[in-house]
């Protein structure tokens, strides 16, 4: 729901300059609220699922920091753009930034499946990797989606970008 959330917000931002009647403004605000609701908890859940439990707090803190930095930089940039080129340009830039974020997120999702890490007190099923959790003494099962036909049986370890890195990438996209 993250990429669709970006797209709905991009649509709302593109429509703001065109909303001249009360009913149109309400429709645009409802659209913006829908996009915001799609982005409410989805990024947090995605980050929490992408990292092991022992790294979850750090990853969530990085996500929050990146979001806060993006909010500060975006507000300052759009304020400058609106004061120099007007509100239409600011809404167009916001819409383009949100659309770019949707494209970047979709591209990142297409890189490959992420393992889903779950806590387990029992031994792991065959053909699944396990690692010891130092904090609880329990094992973590790493469940990989099935390999595509013709792929080697062993799962390749995929690098997952840091939430801070992703946030900084989105910030750069916003400033373009």
N, C-alpha and C positions, 0 to 999 in steps of 0.2 A: 504493500500500500504506500510505500515511500515515493516511488516514481509517480504514481497517479496523483498523490498529494501535491507534489511539485507542479505537475501539469495543471491541476485544477487551480492552484494559486497563481500560476502563470497566466491562465485564462482570465482570472478575476482581475489581475493587475493590468492586463491588456485592455480589459473592458472598462476600467474606472474612468479614463478620459472621455469615453463615449456615453457615459451615463449622465444625462442632463435632466431627466424627469425623476421624481421621487421614487416611482415604481422601479425604474432602472437601477437606481442607487441601491434600493433594497435587494433587488435580484443579485447585484454584484456583491453586496455584503454577505448574502446567504451563500453564494458561491465561494467567497473567500473563507467563510466560516467552515464550510465543508472541507475545503483544502487543508485548513489548519487542523481540523479534527482528524483528518487522515494522517497528519504528521505529528499528532500529539505524543503518543507513546511508542510509535513504531520504530524510530531510530534507537531509542533506548533498549527496546526489546531485541532489535537486530544486533546491537553491540553486545548485549548480555549473552546472547546465544552464540556469538562468534568467538568468544574467549573462554578460557578455562575459569572455573570459579575462583581460583587463587589470584587471577589477574583482573577480575571483573570490576572491582572498585576503582582501580587505576584507569581502566578503559572508560568507565562511565564518567570519571572525573575529567579525562581528556576530551570526551565528547561534549561535556558541559562547557569546558573552557573554550573549545573551538566554536561552539554555538554562541557563547557570549562575545567572543572576539568578532565573529561574523556579524552579530547584531550591532556592535559598536561601529565597525568599519562600514557596514552597509548603510546604517543610518546617516553617518557622516558623509559618505559618498553620495547617497541619494539626496541629502540636503544640499550639498554643493551643486549637484547636477540640476536640481530644481531651481536654485537661486540664479544659476547662470543660463540655463536653457529652458526652464519652465517645468511645470508639473507633468506635462505629457511626456517629456523626455525621461523624467525620473520614473514614471510608471512603465515606460517602454524598457528602460534599463533593468528595472526590477523583474519585469516579465521575462526578458531575455536571460537574466541570471537564473531565474527559477527553471526555465526551460532547459538551460545548459546543465543545471544540477540534475534534472530528471534524466537527461541523456548520459551524464557521467555516472550516475548511480546505476542506470540500466546496464551500461557497459561494464561496470565493476561486477555486477551480478552475473553477467555472462561469462566471466573468466572461468568460473567453475563452481561446483558445489562446495559448501563449507561443511566440515564435520560438525555434528551436533553433540555437545558434551553433556552427559548426564551423570549425576552421582549414583553410585551403586554400591551396596555392601556385599553383593555376591560376586562370584568370579565372572569374568566376561565370557560371552559366547565365543565360539570358535571364529577365527578370521577377523577379530576386532582388536584394535590396539587398546592397551590400557596403560595408565600411568598412576603412580601413587600420589595421593593428595597429602602433603605434609601436615596440613592443619588438622584434618579429621581422621587420618589413618585409613580412610575408605579409598576404594579405587574408583577411577573415572572411566566410564566406557565411552569410547569414541565411535559413534555410529556413522558410517559413511553411506551416502546414497549408493545404489547399485551402479557398477561400472557399465558403460555403454557396451553394446555388442562389439566384439573384436578388440576391446581394450585389454591390456595386461591385467592379471588378477590382482596384483599389488596396487594399493592406492598410492598415488603420488601426494606428497605433502604440499599443500597450497599455502602460499603466503597470504595472510590477511592484513590489509593495510591498517595502520594505527588510526583510530578515530580522529586523533589530532591532525594527522596528515591529511585525511579526507576533508576535515573541516577547513584546513588551510588551503587545500585545492579549491574548495567551494568559494572561499574568500577571494582567491585570485580570480576565479571566474566572475565573481561579482564585480570586481574592480575593473575588469576589461570592458 
